Amino acid sequence: MAVNLSKHGSELSDVYNEVVRGNTGTDWVLYTYEGNSYDIQKEEETCRQQEREKAEEERQRVEKERKEQEEREMAERARRQRERDKQINQQR
């Protein structure tokens, strides 16, 4: 299995050195792959990235629902206008 340490190398090294020196409250650090790549990163970054992706998906879902609602409302307004126009024409 291949790994790429160059993308986040300085951060990985810094975190490792902090743990080894005892500068953190823990004596361990968790690394993981970034998405479907060979890039290794600190697990915390993966969680934040996943949270950003979920937030973006939710934003897109909400935007899609808002547009669909607007389209339904526009269609309903157009239908009502046609009915009013029809009633006006029948009264003439």
N, C-alpha and C positions, 0 to 999 in steps of 0.2 A: 504494500500500500504506500503510495507516494504522499509526501507532505511538502508544502511550500511555506517556508518560514520568512520569506523576504517581505511579503506585504505588510505584516504586522510585527516584523522582527524586533524592532526597537521596543515596542510595547511589551512583547512577550519577554524580552530580556529584562526590562525594568521590573516587571511584576515578579519574575523569578528571583531577581536579586533582592527585592524588598522582602520576599518570603524567607529567603536564605538568611538575610541579615536580621530577621526578626522585627522588621519595621511595621509589620501588619499585625492585626489581632489574631491571625490564623497562621498555621504552619503548612498550608497547602494552597494550591491554585488549580483551577480546572480549565483545561483547554479543550477546544472542540473545533471541528471543521466549520468553515463558513459556507453555509448553503450546500450546494452540490459541487463545491470546488475542492481543491487540495490545499487551500489556504487554512492555516491554523490560526485561531484567535482565542482570546480569553473568553470564557463562557458568558460573562456578563454582556459582552458586545453582541453575542448571538441573541440573547434575550431582548436587548434593546432593539436590535434589527427586526426581530420577529414582532415585537410590539409595534414598531413603526409600520411594518407591512400590514399587520392586522388593522391598525388605525386607518391606513390608506384604503384598504379593502372596504372598511366600514364607511368611510367618507364617500367612496365611489358608489356603494350600495344606496346610501341615503340620497346622494345626488340623482341616481337613476330613479329612485322612488319619487323624488320631488318632480322630476321631469315628467314621469308617467302621470302623476297626479295633475300637473298643469295641463297635459294633453287631454286628460279626461274632462277637466273643467272647461277647457276651450271647446271641446266637442259638445258638451252640455249647453254652453252659452250659444253656440251656433245652432243647435237643435231648437232651443227656446226662441231664438231670433227668427228662425224659419217658421215656427208655429205662429208667432206674432204677425209676421208678414202675411202668412196664409189667412189669419183671421181678419186682418185689415183688408186684404183683397176680397174676401167673402162679403165684407160689410159694404163694399162699394157697389 
